[in-house]
């Protein structure tokens, strides 16, 4: 990992994309954003169309980009491998910051404390997935079989050992 940037390296206004008032959420967001640099497709493919990107205004900030490169050695290596041969500098950073923004939105929506004060993480995206799975299971129908043996045979065909 690259050493922490010093204040002389970047202007005061430059702020990392994972900076948040809540330190626990900031740590989670930083970890998730840094995982982006482990997969080149995060930079080569445009971000998913999402209602969460509505209203997001992106403007390239070289100081923030430099600070990100200083903080994440994998990001610096990936940028070196991809730009300009496979993707433009602008597209690289657009894809990175769009995904960072989406991650930030999801972290901002997470509730960290439960009613009893214990730590609970509630992810609205995961909750939606859980609801879809539950709805699918409710609609699941099991074919009727004439006898118990044929049911076992059908299940063995569906779920082989």
SULDAZI-V936416 format. One record per residue. N is the residue number from 1. RES is the residue in one letter. PHI is phi as a letter, one per 40 degrees, with the letter a starting at -180 (NA if undefined). PSI is psi as a letter, one per 20 degrees, with the letter a starting at -180 (NA if undefined). OMEGA is omega in degrees with one decimal (999 if undefined). Layout:
# SULDAZI-V936416
N_RES_PHI_PSI_OMEGA ; N_RES_PHI_PSI_OMEGA
This chain:
# SULDAZI-V936416
1_X_NA_q_179.9 ; 2_X_c_q_179.9 ; 3_X_c_q_176.8 ; 4_X_d_q_178.5 ; 5_X_c_q_176.5 ; 6_X_c_q_-178.1 ; 7_X_c_h_179.4 ; 8_X_c_h_-176.3 ; 9_X_c_h_-175.2 ; 10_X_b_q_178.3 ; 11_X_c_q_-179.5 ; 12_X_d_h_-175.0 ; 13_X_c_i_-178.5 ; 14_X_c_p_-177.5 ; 15_X_b_p_179.2 ; 16_X_c_q_-176.2 ; 17_X_c_i_-179.6 ; 18_X_c_j_179.6 ; 19_X_c_p_-179.6 ; 20_X_a_q_178.2 ; 21_X_c_h_-179.5 ; 22_X_c_o_-175.0 ; 23_X_c_h_179.8 ; 24_X_c_g_177.8 ; 25_X_c_h_179.0 ; 26_X_c_g_179.8 ; 27_X_c_g_178.7 ; 28_X_c_g_-178.5 ; 29_X_c_g_179.5 ; 30_X_d_g_179.9 ; 31_X_c_g_-178.8 ; 32_X_c_g_179.2 ; 33_X_c_h_-179.0 ; 34_X_c_h_176.2 ; 35_X_c_h_179.1 ; 36_X_d_h_-175.1 ; 37_X_c_i_176.9 ; 38_X_c_i_-178.3 ; 39_X_b_o_-179.2 ; 40_X_d_h_-177.6 ; 41_X_c_h_177.0 ; 42_X_c_h_-177.7 ; 43_X_b_h_-177.5 ; 44_X_c_h_-179.4 ; 45_X_b_q_176.5 ; 46_X_c_q_178.8 ; 47_X_c_q_-179.9 ; 48_X_c_q_173.5 ; 49_X_c_p_-175.8 ; 50_X_a_q_175.5 ; 51_X_c_h_179.0 ; 52_X_c_i_176.8 ; 53_X_c_i_178.9 ; 54_X_c_p_179.9 ; 55_X_g_i_179.3 ; 56_X_c_p_178.5 ; 57_X_b_p_-178.7 ; 58_X_b_p_173.1 ; 59_X_b_p_-177.2 ; 60_X_c_p_176.8 ; 61_X_b_o_-175.9 ; 62_X_c_h_-179.8 ; 63_X_c_g_178.9 ; 64_X_c_g_178.3 ; 65_X_c_g_179.2 ; 66_X_c_g_179.0 ; 67_X_c_g_177.1 ; 68_X_c_g_178.5 ; 69_X_c_h_178.6 ; 70_X_c_h_-177.2 ; 71_X_c_h_-172.5 ; 72_X_b_o_-178.5 ; 73_X_c_h_178.8 ; 74_X_c_h_177.2 ; 75_X_c_g_179.3 ; 76_X_c_g_179.3 ; 77_X_c_g_-179.5 ; 78_X_c_g_177.7 ; 79_X_c_g_179.0 ; 80_X_c_h_-178.6 ; 81_X_c_h_-171.9 ; 82_X_c_h_-173.4 ; 83_X_b_p_-2.0 ; 84_X_c_j_-173.7 ; 85_X_d_h_-175.8 ; 86_X_b_h_-177.7 ; 87_X_a_q_-180.0 ; 88_X_c_q_177.6 ; 89_X_d_g_-177.9 ; 90_X_c_g_-179.3 ; 91_X_c_h_177.3 ; 92_X_d_g_-177.1 ; 93_X_c_h_176.6 ; 94_X_d_g_-179.2 ; 95_X_c_h_178.7 ; 96_X_c_g_-175.6 ; 97_X_c_h_175.6 ; 98_X_c_g_178.8 ; 99_X_c_h_176.3 ; 100_X_c_h_178.4 ; 101_X_c_g_178.5 ; 102_X_c_g_176.8 ; 103_X_c_g_179.0 ; 104_X_c_g_179.8 ; 105_X_c_g_-179.8 ; 106_X_c_h_178.5 ; 107_X_c_h_179.1 ; 108_X_c_h_-178.7 ; 109_X_c_i_-177.1 ; 110_X_c_p_175.0 ; 111_X_c_p_-175.4 ; 112_X_c_h_-176.1 ; 113_X_b_p_174.5 ; 114_X_c_r_-179.1 ; 115_X_c_h_-179.0 ; 116_X_c_j_179.0 ; 117_X_g_i_179.2 ; 118_X_c_r_-177.7 ; 119_X_c_p_179.0 ; 120_X_b_p_176.4 ; 121_X_b_o_178.4 ; 122_X_b_o_-177.0 ; 123_X_b_o_-178.3 ; 124_X_c_h_178.7 ; 125_X_c_g_179.1 ; 126_X_c_h_177.8 ; 127_X_d_g_179.2 ; 128_X_c_g_177.9 ; 129_X_c_g_178.6 ; 130_X_c_g_178.7 ; 131_X_c_g_179.2 ; 132_X_c_g_178.6 ; 133_X_c_g_178.7 ; 134_X_c_g_179.4 ; 135_X_c_h_178.9 ; 136_X_c_g_179.9 ; 137_X_c_h_178.5 ; 138_X_c_h_-179.4 ; 139_X_c_i_-178.6 ; 140_X_c_p_177.7 ; 141_X_b_q_177.9 ; 142_X_b_p_-179.7 ; 143_X_c_q_178.4 ; 144_X_c_p_179.5 ; 145_X_b_q_-177.7 ; 146_X_c_h_178.4 ; 147_X_a_r_-176.0 ; 148_X_c_h_-179.0 ; 149_X_c_g_-179.8 ; 150_X_c_h_175.0 ; 151_X_c_g_178.8 ; 152_X_c_g_178.8 ; 153_X_c_g_178.6 ; 154_X_c_g_178.7 ; 155_X_c_h_177.2 ; 156_X_c_h_177.0 ; 157_X_c_h_-179.0 ; 158_X_c_g_-175.7 ; 159_X_b_m_-179.8 ; 160_X_c_q_-178.6 ; 161_X_c_NA_999
